[in-house]
């Protein structure tokens, strides 16, 4: 599963990590989707699974160099560095676009995810009752999750830790957005602000939860890929298709909440037609620009797919 890479390959891998980080910063888009399209998803899951008792024993018996090779350390370090760099820089841009041009941002990701459904499903050679059932289960599950209304709970150290555990599991699942899970838990804004302001205590708790959740859930995913690969692909494709409910560009807000700065922010939103968007919201639908960005998102998947296939050769 581990691959031998040149310096050029590691630079490209860092770029893939940056793209994953940029996707994870947006509620509704999964970094796992990007990893899958770039052809590194299974290697990522395999590498994370390597952390465990065997790695600990190897550390004492053979030393850190052997452990580093065992867990595919160079791959993980490069990828995670790209993700963290992107999160530290892209969060400012994401907040701006979400505030000023949400329809355009969601349009781009709608096209990206729509094309990603094909990206995943192309790996399924034979569609039978099991794959269709798995696909439908994925669609229904993702649609249900993305239709839930955000909640607001007290931000305690334990809740921050648990939020990290839950969100990271979603982040590595194509089609299920870890950022949206944080939004449902009422933790998206606090965590994004902690990243921007480098609040080390909050970030340490959150990262600790992410590590525990990641190392646990990666074993489940690795088992699913090794035992039920085709069914797993169908399930992930269904997750992506169902998640389009969340990234539909034109929304009408039916309920608001007040954040800790006294600002009014959307809490519950309904998907509406772009043709009724202007009359209901008083804002321009930006239909032509939105459609153009959807096409850009689709074309980007095609380009990423070609890059991913080259990396598999």
Residue frames as qw, qx, qy, qz and C-alpha x, y, z in Angstrom:
[[0.000, 0.885, 0.465, 0.000, 0.00, 0.00, 0.00],
 [0.291, -0.800, 0.122, 0.511, 2.94, 2.35, 0.69],
 [0.687, 0.683, 0.130, 0.210, 4.47, 4.02, -2.35],
 [0.610, -0.253, 0.108, 0.743, 8.01, 5.17, -3.14],
 [0.213, 0.936, 0.279, 0.017, 7.97, 8.89, -3.92],
 [0.553, 0.276, -0.009, 0.786, 10.37, 11.49, -5.28],
 [0.147, -0.304, -0.282, 0.898, 10.68, 15.07, -4.03],
 [0.250, -0.051, -0.392, -0.884, 8.33, 16.15, -6.81],
 [0.463, -0.367, -0.775, -0.227, 5.79, 13.57, -5.66],
 [0.362, -0.445, -0.603, 0.554, 5.93, 14.89, -2.09],
 [0.024, 0.162, -0.010, -0.986, 5.39, 18.46, -3.30],
 [0.409, -0.189, -0.584, -0.675, 2.33, 17.27, -5.21],
 [0.479, -0.389, -0.776, 0.130, 1.17, 15.35, -2.13],
 [0.184, -0.309, -0.393, 0.846, 1.45, 18.51, -0.05],
 [0.241, 0.015, -0.280, -0.929, -0.75, 20.26, -2.61],
 [0.490, -0.307, -0.748, -0.325, -3.33, 17.49, -2.27],
 [0.381, -0.391, -0.660, 0.516, -3.27, 18.01, 1.48],
 [0.009, 0.186, 0.091, -0.978, -3.88, 21.73, 0.98],
 [0.405, -0.146, -0.525, -0.734, -6.89, 20.93, -1.20],
 [0.500, -0.374, -0.779, 0.055, -8.21, 18.58, 1.50],
 [0.255, -0.326, -0.465, 0.783, -7.78, 21.30, 4.13],
 [0.177, 0.042, -0.178, -0.967, -9.59, 23.84, 1.97],
 [0.497, -0.269, -0.673, -0.477, -12.50, 21.41, 1.53],
 [0.481, -0.371, -0.727, 0.319, -12.67, 20.59, 5.24],
 [0.111, -0.137, -0.275, 0.945, -12.94, 24.29, 6.07],
 [0.390, -0.065, -0.282, -0.874, -16.32, 24.50, 4.33],
 [0.487, 0.076, 0.724, -0.483, -19.47, 23.07, 6.02],
 [0.773, 0.458, 0.169, -0.404, -20.85, 20.62, 3.46],
 [0.669, 0.610, -0.425, -0.023, -17.65, 19.52, 1.75],
 [0.892, -0.404, 0.190, 0.062, -15.50, 16.57, 2.82],
 [0.030, -0.756, 0.624, 0.198, -11.72, 16.40, 2.65],
 [0.610, -0.074, 0.788, 0.037, -12.20, 12.66, 2.17],
 [0.667, 0.672, 0.294, -0.128, -13.86, 13.44, -1.16],
 [0.259, 0.881, -0.381, -0.112, -10.71, 15.21, -2.35],
 [0.367, -0.494, 0.787, 0.036, -8.47, 12.40, -1.08],
 [0.725, 0.241, 0.642, -0.059, -10.58, 9.87, -2.97],
 [0.592, 0.796, 0.088, -0.093, -10.47, 11.83, -6.22],
 [0.099, 0.853, -0.510, -0.049, -6.71, 12.31, -5.91],
 [0.852, 0.226, -0.472, -0.012, -6.12, 8.57, -5.62],
 [0.233, 0.405, -0.695, 0.547, -4.67, 8.65, -2.08],
 [0.654, -0.428, 0.060, -0.620, -7.73, 7.66, -0.02],
 [0.960, -0.151, -0.230, -0.045, -6.97, 3.98, 0.50],
 [0.626, 0.276, -0.425, 0.593, -3.30, 4.69, 1.28],
 [0.171, -0.514, 0.280, -0.793, -4.41, 7.29, 3.82],
 [0.822, -0.365, -0.001, -0.436, -6.76, 4.85, 5.57],
 [0.922, 0.056, -0.322, 0.208, -4.13, 2.09, 5.50],
 [0.399, 0.425, -0.413, 0.700, -1.46, 4.39, 6.96],
 [0.404, -0.505, 0.241, -0.724, -3.70, 5.57, 9.80],
 [0.928, -0.229, -0.153, -0.250, -4.61, 1.97, 10.61],
 [0.732, 0.285, -0.489, 0.380, -0.94, 1.16, 11.16],
 [0.101, -0.494, 0.483, -0.715, -0.94, 3.11, 14.43],
 [0.848, -0.349, -0.174, -0.358, -1.62, 0.66, 17.23],
 [0.789, -0.535, 0.303, 0.004, -0.06, -1.93, 19.56],
 [0.889, 0.232, 0.153, 0.363, 2.16, -3.29, 16.78],
 [0.340, 0.788, -0.096, 0.504, 3.67, 0.16, 16.23],
 [0.459, -0.802, 0.270, -0.271, 4.31, 0.55, 19.98],
 [0.911, -0.257, 0.287, 0.147, 6.07, -2.82, 20.21],
 [0.746, 0.492, 0.096, 0.439, 8.11, -2.02, 17.12],
 [0.007, 0.920, -0.168, 0.354, 9.20, 1.27, 18.71],
 [0.609, -0.671, 0.410, -0.105, 10.82, -0.57, 21.62],
 [0.895, -0.048, 0.405, 0.180, 12.19, -3.48, 19.61],
 [0.691, 0.368, 0.339, 0.522, 13.36, -1.86, 16.35],
 [0.302, -0.309, -0.022, 0.901, 13.42, 1.87, 17.02],
 [0.283, 0.658, 0.256, -0.649, 11.70, 4.98, 15.65],
 [0.158, 0.420, -0.597, -0.665, 12.98, 4.57, 12.08],
 [0.025, -0.131, -0.972, -0.193, 11.20, 1.22, 11.71],
 [0.142, 0.586, 0.671, -0.431, 8.01, 2.69, 13.17],
 [0.174, 0.594, -0.125, -0.776, 8.21, 5.64, 10.78],
 [0.189, 0.197, -0.792, -0.547, 8.31, 3.26, 7.82],
 [0.023, 0.281, 0.952, -0.117, 5.60, 1.06, 9.35],
 [0.156, 0.681, 0.541, -0.468, 3.10, 3.93, 9.63],
 [0.448, 0.580, 0.413, 0.541, 4.10, 5.49, 6.29],
 [0.325, -0.685, -0.274, 0.592, 5.26, 8.56, 8.23],
 [0.222, -0.190, 0.326, 0.899, 6.60, 10.60, 5.30],
 [0.077, -0.434, -0.702, -0.559, 3.26, 10.30, 3.50],
 [0.324, -0.741, -0.581, 0.088, 1.24, 11.29, 6.58],
 [0.371, -0.547, -0.111, 0.742, 3.52, 14.15, 7.61],
 [0.142, -0.002, 0.440, 0.886, 3.47, 15.69, 4.14],
 [0.179, -0.524, -0.697, -0.455, -0.28, 15.33, 3.76],
 [0.387, -0.728, -0.507, 0.252, -1.12, 16.62, 7.25],
 [0.339, -0.373, 0.024, 0.863, 1.26, 19.56, 6.86],
 [0.007, 0.204, 0.525, 0.826, -0.59, 20.58, 3.70],
 [0.315, -0.641, -0.672, -0.194, -3.95, 20.23, 5.45],
 [0.425, -0.653, -0.351, 0.520, -2.87, 22.31, 8.46],
 [0.257, -0.182, 0.206, 0.927, -1.29, 25.01, 6.30],
 [0.105, -0.386, -0.611, -0.683, -4.47, 25.26, 4.27],
 [0.384, -0.691, -0.611, 0.032, -6.69, 25.43, 7.37],
 [0.412, -0.540, -0.200, 0.707, -4.57, 28.19, 8.91],
 [0.119, -0.198, 0.304, 0.924, -4.70, 30.28, 5.75],
 [0.131, -0.293, -0.716, -0.620, -7.93, 29.37, 3.95],
 [0.172, -0.572, -0.737, 0.316, -10.21, 29.92, 6.96],
 [0.022, -0.491, -0.084, 0.867, -10.01, 33.69, 6.40],
 [0.173, 0.114, -0.592, -0.779, -11.00, 33.31, 2.74],
 [0.212, -0.342, -0.903, -0.152, -13.79, 30.84, 3.50],
 [0.100, -0.578, -0.577, 0.567, -15.35, 33.09, 6.13],
 [0.077, 0.405, -0.154, -0.898, -15.28, 36.00, 3.69],
 [0.242, 0.002, -0.733, -0.636, -16.90, 34.06, 0.83],
 [0.193, -0.425, -0.879, 0.098, -19.50, 32.49, 3.11],
 [0.050, -0.592, -0.414, 0.689, -20.44, 35.95, 4.32],
 [0.140, 0.535, -0.186, -0.812, -20.31, 37.86, 1.03],
 [0.524, 0.341, -0.526, -0.576, -20.90, 35.37, -1.82],
 [0.552, -0.147, 0.776, -0.266, -22.46, 32.20, -0.36],
 [0.813, 0.446, 0.218, -0.305, -24.37, 31.31, -3.54],
 [0.535, 0.709, -0.455, -0.068, -21.21, 31.34, -5.63],
 [0.135, -0.504, 0.827, -0.209, -19.22, 29.33, -3.09],
 [0.669, 0.048, 0.667, -0.326, -21.94, 26.69, -2.74],
 [0.758, 0.577, -0.039, -0.300, -22.37, 26.52, -6.54],
 [0.312, 0.655, -0.689, -0.006, -18.71, 25.65, -7.00],
 [0.239, -0.279, 0.889, -0.274, -18.85, 22.89, -4.39],
 [0.766, 0.270, 0.375, -0.447, -22.18, 21.61, -5.75],
 [0.711, 0.601, -0.312, -0.189, -20.55, 20.97, -9.11],
 [0.096, 0.571, -0.797, 0.173, -17.49, 19.51, -7.42],
 [0.457, -0.123, 0.797, -0.376, -19.47, 17.00, -5.36],
 [0.795, 0.396, 0.160, -0.431, -21.91, 16.14, -8.15],
 [0.628, 0.593, -0.497, -0.085, -19.03, 15.11, -10.38],
 [0.106, -0.480, 0.821, -0.290, -17.41, 13.33, -7.46],
 [0.802, 0.039, 0.434, -0.409, -20.34, 10.89, -7.37],
 [0.841, 0.506, -0.169, -0.092, -19.21, 9.70, -10.77],
 [0.205, 0.693, -0.657, 0.216, -15.60, 9.69, -9.56],
 [0.444, -0.306, 0.761, -0.361, -16.48, 7.17, -6.85],
 [0.823, 0.220, 0.378, -0.362, -19.02, 5.09, -8.75],
 [0.621, 0.627, -0.429, -0.193, -16.68, 4.50, -11.68],
 [0.036, -0.474, 0.861, -0.178, -14.77, 2.10, -9.41],
 [0.658, 0.057, 0.639, -0.395, -17.80, -0.22, -9.26],
 [0.049, 0.222, -0.824, -0.520, -17.52, -2.84, -12.01],
 [0.291, -0.301, -0.855, -0.306, -20.78, -4.66, -11.31],
 [0.373, -0.190, 0.267, -0.868, -23.95, -3.20, -9.86],
 [0.397, -0.240, -0.878, -0.119, -26.09, -5.80, -8.09],
 [0.480, -0.713, -0.445, -0.251, -28.67, -5.80, -5.29],
 [0.657, -0.493, -0.264, 0.506, -26.04, -5.27, -2.59],
 [0.373, 0.002, 0.095, 0.923, -24.39, -2.30, -4.29],
 [0.163, -0.545, -0.406, -0.715, -27.73, -0.65, -5.10],
 [0.589, -0.683, -0.431, -0.007, -28.88, -1.14, -1.52],
 [0.609, -0.352, -0.150, 0.695, -25.64, 0.26, -0.15],
 [0.210, 0.250, 0.240, 0.914, -25.85, 3.25, -2.49],
 [0.337, -0.651, -0.434, -0.523, -29.44, 4.02, -1.44],
 [0.655, -0.603, -0.359, 0.282, -28.54, 3.68, 2.25],
 [0.496, -0.127, -0.011, 0.859, -25.72, 6.18, 1.71],
 [0.011, -0.438, -0.343, -0.831, -28.04, 8.65, -0.05],
 [0.503, -0.689, -0.440, -0.283, -30.73, 8.45, 2.64],
 [0.676, -0.473, -0.288, 0.486, -28.24, 8.67, 5.52],
 [0.381, -0.001, 0.060, 0.923, -26.42, 11.71, 4.11],
 [0.155, -0.530, -0.393, -0.735, -29.69, 13.45, 3.24],
 [0.589, -0.677, -0.440, -0.041, -31.02, 12.87, 6.76],
 [0.621, -0.367, -0.186, 0.668, -27.83, 14.11, 8.43],
 [0.256, 0.088, 0.174, 0.947, -27.61, 17.22, 6.26],
 [0.271, -0.594, -0.472, -0.593, -31.29, 18.01, 6.89],
 [0.547, -0.543, -0.528, 0.357, -30.82, 18.17, 10.66],
 [0.043, -0.934, -0.049, -0.352, -30.97, 21.54, 12.36],
 [0.426, 0.385, -0.527, 0.626, -27.88, 22.83, 14.17],
 [0.612, -0.671, -0.415, 0.057, -27.95, 22.76, 17.94],
 [0.106, 0.741, -0.329, 0.576, -26.32, 24.93, 20.54],
 [0.836, -0.412, -0.334, 0.138, -24.62, 23.25, 23.51],
 [0.377, -0.898, 0.215, 0.068, -22.34, 24.52, 26.24],
 [0.654, 0.598, -0.407, 0.219, -18.73, 24.58, 25.07],
 [0.695, -0.644, 0.316, -0.051, -16.92, 22.53, 27.72],
 [0.059, -0.616, 0.762, 0.194, -13.46, 20.86, 27.44],
 [0.499, 0.038, 0.865, -0.033, -15.09, 17.41, 27.23],
 [0.598, 0.661, 0.386, -0.238, -17.50, 18.56, 24.53],
 [0.251, 0.819, -0.415, -0.306, -14.63, 20.04, 22.50],
 [0.239, -0.384, 0.884, 0.115, -12.79, 16.70, 22.73],
 [0.539, 0.301, 0.777, -0.121, -15.88, 14.68, 21.73],
 [0.489, 0.789, 0.078, -0.364, -16.61, 17.10, 18.88],
 [0.089, 0.679, -0.665, -0.299, -13.15, 16.39, 17.50],
 [0.384, -0.088, 0.919, 0.016, -13.75, 12.64, 17.66],
 [0.548, 0.545, 0.599, -0.208, -17.05, 12.85, 15.79],
 [0.363, 0.848, -0.088, -0.375, -16.03, 15.46, 13.24],
 [0.063, -0.588, 0.737, 0.327, -12.81, 13.73, 12.18],
 [0.487, 0.140, 0.862, 0.027, -14.73, 10.54, 11.40],
 [0.495, 0.755, 0.381, -0.199, -16.93, 12.55, 9.04],
 [0.093, 0.845, -0.344, -0.399, -13.97, 14.42, 7.55],
 [0.153, -0.390, 0.848, 0.324, -12.38, 11.22, 6.22],
 [0.473, 0.389, 0.789, -0.042, -15.67, 9.94, 4.83],
 [0.057, 0.054, 0.487, 0.870, -16.27, 11.16, 1.26],
 [0.266, -0.492, -0.614, -0.557, -19.60, 12.96, 1.13],
 [0.522, -0.744, -0.412, 0.062, -19.98, 13.58, 4.88],
 [0.262, 0.710, -0.189, 0.626, -18.55, 16.93, 5.92],
 [0.557, -0.268, -0.551, 0.561, -16.75, 17.15, 9.24],
 [0.052, 0.077, -0.105, 0.990, -17.28, 20.90, 9.20],
 [0.501, -0.347, -0.369, -0.702, -21.03, 20.39, 8.86],
 [0.682, -0.365, -0.618, 0.140, -21.01, 17.97, 11.79],
 [0.351, -0.136, -0.367, 0.851, -19.31, 20.72, 13.79],
 [0.221, -0.214, -0.173, -0.936, -22.02, 23.09, 12.59],
 [0.633, -0.398, -0.571, -0.340, -24.71, 20.69, 13.82],
 [0.652, -0.353, -0.524, 0.420, -22.99, 20.53, 17.20],
 [0.147, -0.979, -0.122, -0.074, -22.70, 24.31, 17.38],
 [0.682, -0.543, 0.225, 0.436, -18.89, 24.02, 17.34],
 [0.674, 0.511, 0.253, 0.469, -18.03, 25.23, 13.81],
 [0.090, 0.916, -0.031, 0.390, -17.59, 28.92, 14.65],
 [0.586, -0.767, 0.260, -0.004, -15.72, 28.31, 17.95],
 [0.845, -0.125, 0.358, 0.378, -13.23, 25.94, 16.31],
 [0.557, 0.630, 0.209, 0.499, -12.69, 28.16, 13.27],
 [0.125, -0.943, 0.099, -0.293, -12.12, 31.16, 15.52],
 [0.751, -0.571, 0.297, 0.147, -9.73, 29.09, 17.64],
 [0.796, 0.218, 0.292, 0.483, -7.74, 28.31, 14.48],
 [0.293, 0.821, 0.107, 0.478, -7.67, 31.96, 13.44],
 [0.283, -0.875, 0.201, -0.337, -6.70, 33.21, 16.92],
 [0.556, 0.325, -0.704, 0.300, -4.40, 30.26, 17.76],
 [0.618, -0.522, 0.279, -0.517, -6.24, 29.39, 20.98],
 [0.308, 0.407, -0.858, 0.046, -3.88, 26.57, 21.96],
 [0.338, -0.061, 0.808, -0.479, -5.94, 25.04, 24.79],
 [0.719, 0.367, 0.242, -0.539, -9.07, 24.69, 22.65],
 [0.623, 0.558, -0.481, -0.263, -7.08, 23.43, 19.67],
 [0.049, 0.384, -0.904, 0.183, -5.20, 20.88, 21.80],
 [0.527, 0.102, 0.694, -0.479, -8.45, 19.40, 23.13],
 [0.726, 0.510, 0.025, -0.460, -9.97, 19.32, 19.67],
 [0.456, 0.576, -0.667, -0.129, -6.88, 17.77, 18.06],
 [0.207, -0.258, 0.896, -0.295, -6.72, 15.18, 20.85],
 [0.673, 0.282, 0.506, -0.459, -10.28, 14.14, 20.05],
 [0.643, 0.621, -0.282, -0.348, -9.45, 14.05, 16.34],
 [0.170, 0.507, -0.845, 0.010, -6.49, 11.74, 16.93],
 [0.399, -0.031, 0.846, -0.352, -8.52, 9.28, 19.03],
 [0.693, 0.461, 0.312, -0.457, -11.42, 9.27, 16.56],
 [0.506, 0.669, -0.450, -0.307, -9.15, 9.01, 13.53],
 [0.052, 0.412, -0.909, 0.044, -7.11, 6.07, 14.77],
 [0.477, 0.120, 0.784, -0.379, -10.26, 4.20, 15.79],
 [0.657, 0.559, 0.237, -0.446, -12.41, 4.85, 12.72],
 [0.326, 0.643, -0.603, -0.341, -9.59, 4.24, 10.23],
 [0.202, -0.182, 0.961, -0.041, -9.55, 0.59, 11.33],
 [0.556, 0.430, 0.605, -0.374, -13.24, 0.26, 10.53],
 [0.515, 0.736, -0.136, -0.418, -12.78, 1.82, 7.09],
 [0.085, 0.541, -0.812, -0.202, -9.73, -0.33, 6.35],
 [0.376, 0.054, 0.912, -0.153, -11.72, -3.45, 7.21],
 [0.579, 0.596, 0.361, -0.423, -14.60, -2.31, 5.00],
 [0.404, 0.727, -0.414, -0.371, -12.28, -1.74, 2.02],
 [0.014, -0.397, 0.914, 0.083, -10.53, -5.10, 2.47],
 [0.297, 0.157, 0.920, -0.201, -13.72, -7.11, 3.00],
 [0.353, 0.689, 0.626, -0.095, -16.48, -5.25, 1.13],
 [0.291, -0.251, 0.253, 0.888, -14.71, -2.98, -1.34],
 [0.009, -0.335, -0.626, -0.704, -17.43, -2.68, -4.00],
 [0.314, -0.724, -0.613, -0.040, -20.19, -2.22, -1.43],
 [0.407, -0.588, -0.180, 0.676, -18.09, 0.42, 0.34],
 [0.184, -0.013, 0.384, 0.905, -17.62, 2.35, -2.89],
 [0.171, -0.544, -0.660, -0.489, -21.38, 2.31, -3.45],
 [0.410, -0.718, -0.482, 0.288, -22.00, 3.52, 0.11],
 [0.353, -0.426, 0.029, 0.832, -19.52, 6.38, -0.30],
 [0.065, 0.214, 0.540, 0.811, -21.06, 7.35, -3.63],
 [0.286, -0.680, -0.642, -0.210, -24.45, 7.47, -1.94],
 [0.419, -0.613, -0.291, 0.603, -23.04, 9.65, 0.84],
 [0.236, -0.153, 0.260, 0.924, -21.86, 12.15, -1.76],
 [0.104, -0.411, -0.629, -0.652, -25.14, 12.25, -3.67],
 [0.387, -0.703, -0.595, 0.043, -27.17, 12.67, -0.49],
 [0.425, -0.490, -0.186, 0.738, -24.91, 15.46, 0.75],
 [0.185, 0.310, 0.390, 0.847, -25.86, 17.65, -2.24],
 [0.287, -0.777, -0.546, -0.128, -28.86, 18.63, -0.12],
 [0.484, -0.689, -0.168, 0.514, -26.53, 20.66, 2.08],
 [0.365, -0.319, 0.291, 0.825, -24.58, 22.45, -0.66],
 [0.270, 0.701, 0.579, 0.317, -27.55, 23.59, -2.78],
 [0.349, 0.164, -0.044, 0.922, -26.63, 27.23, -3.49],
 [0.247, -0.409, -0.152, -0.865, -30.00, 28.95, -3.04],
 [0.365, -0.326, -0.803, 0.340, -31.32, 28.85, 0.51],
 [0.287, -0.660, -0.162, -0.675, -33.99, 30.70, 2.47],
 [0.227, 0.115, -0.727, 0.637, -33.31, 31.26, 6.14],
 [0.501, -0.563, -0.513, -0.411, -36.26, 30.49, 8.40],
 [0.664, -0.729, -0.151, 0.069, -34.55, 30.87, 11.77],
 [0.363, 0.704, -0.370, 0.485, -31.58, 32.82, 13.09],
 [0.745, -0.520, -0.289, 0.303, -29.39, 32.67, 16.18],
 [0.016, -0.962, 0.210, -0.176, -27.12, 35.19, 17.89],
 [0.804, 0.170, -0.391, 0.414, -23.44, 34.36, 18.21],
 [0.604, -0.523, -0.320, 0.508, -21.18, 35.43, 21.07],
 [0.298, -0.038, 0.102, 0.948, -20.38, 38.70, 19.29],
 [0.262, 0.528, 0.414, -0.694, -24.05, 39.68, 19.16],
 [0.234, 0.310, -0.547, -0.742, -24.27, 39.04, 15.42],
 [0.786, 0.226, 0.333, -0.470, -27.32, 37.45, 13.79],
 [0.053, 0.375, -0.849, -0.368, -26.40, 34.30, 11.87],
 [0.732, 0.025, -0.401, -0.551, -28.57, 31.73, 9.99],
 [0.446, -0.280, 0.783, -0.330, -29.65, 28.70, 12.02],
 [0.583, 0.281, 0.761, -0.044, -32.25, 26.87, 9.88],
 [0.209, 0.471, -0.397, -0.760, -32.33, 27.12, 6.07],
 [0.739, 0.354, 0.552, -0.158, -34.53, 25.66, 3.33],
 [0.329, -0.090, 0.638, 0.690, -33.48, 24.95, -0.27],
 [0.432, 0.693, 0.347, -0.461, -35.41, 27.02, -2.79],
 [0.679, 0.533, 0.368, 0.345, -35.47, 27.60, -6.54],
 [0.408, -0.156, 0.099, 0.894, -33.04, 30.21, -7.92],
 [0.006, -0.465, -0.489, -0.738, -36.04, 31.80, -9.67],
 [0.449, -0.774, -0.383, -0.228, -37.81, 32.49, -6.36],
 [0.660, -0.220, -0.307, 0.650, -34.63, 33.36, -4.49],
 [0.186, 0.239, 0.015, 0.953, -34.67, 37.07, -5.35],
 [0.409, -0.548, -0.311, -0.660, -38.33, 37.61, -4.40],
 [0.765, -0.514, -0.387, 0.025, -37.94, 35.79, -1.07],
 [0.703, -0.352, -0.157, 0.598, -34.57, 37.16, 0.02],
 [0.087, 0.982, 0.046, -0.161, -34.22, 40.45, -1.87],
 [0.372, -0.612, 0.559, 0.417, -30.75, 39.34, -2.99],
 [0.568, 0.544, -0.439, -0.433, -29.61, 38.60, -6.57],
 [0.969, -0.051, 0.220, -0.100, -29.58, 34.89, -7.47],
 [0.059, -0.707, 0.640, 0.293, -26.40, 35.27, -9.57],
 [0.910, 0.163, 0.331, -0.187, -27.68, 32.37, -11.66],
 [0.731, 0.646, -0.207, 0.071, -25.28, 32.64, -14.61],
 [0.067, 0.709, -0.636, 0.297, -22.21, 33.04, -12.40],
 [0.669, -0.304, 0.591, -0.333, -23.40, 30.17, -10.21],
 [0.931, 0.311, 0.158, -0.104, -23.90, 27.85, -13.18],
 [0.514, 0.734, -0.409, 0.172, -20.45, 28.80, -14.47],
 [0.193, -0.600, 0.695, -0.345, -18.87, 27.92, -11.14],
 [0.872, -0.044, 0.412, -0.261, -20.75, 24.60, -11.07],
 [0.842, 0.527, -0.104, 0.043, -19.17, 23.79, -14.44],
 [0.188, 0.741, -0.570, 0.299, -15.76, 24.83, -13.08],
 [0.585, -0.411, 0.609, -0.342, -16.29, 22.44, -10.17],
 [0.941, 0.214, 0.230, -0.126, -17.15, 19.58, -12.53],
 [0.655, 0.680, -0.283, 0.171, -14.13, 20.31, -14.73],
 [0.145, -0.708, 0.615, -0.315, -11.88, 20.43, -11.68],
 [0.823, -0.187, 0.495, -0.209, -12.98, 16.90, -10.78],
 [0.878, 0.476, 0.011, 0.040, -12.06, 15.75, -14.28],
 [0.332, 0.770, -0.460, 0.292, -8.60, 17.31, -13.91],
 [0.439, -0.550, 0.620, -0.347, -8.12, 15.87, -10.42],
 [0.942, 0.069, 0.284, -0.166, -9.25, 12.47, -11.68],
 [0.756, 0.596, -0.215, 0.166, -6.58, 12.54, -14.38],
 [0.031, 0.721, -0.576, 0.383, -3.95, 13.54, -11.82],
 [0.702, -0.347, 0.519, -0.345, -5.11, 10.75, -9.53],
 [0.959, 0.261, 0.097, -0.049, -4.92, 8.15, -12.31],
 [0.519, 0.698, -0.414, 0.267, -1.37, 9.23, -13.16],
 [0.247, -0.618, 0.619, -0.417, -0.36, 8.81, -9.52],
 [0.875, -0.119, 0.380, -0.275, -1.82, 5.30, -9.53],
 [0.837, 0.508, -0.203, 0.012, 0.31, 4.27, -12.54]]
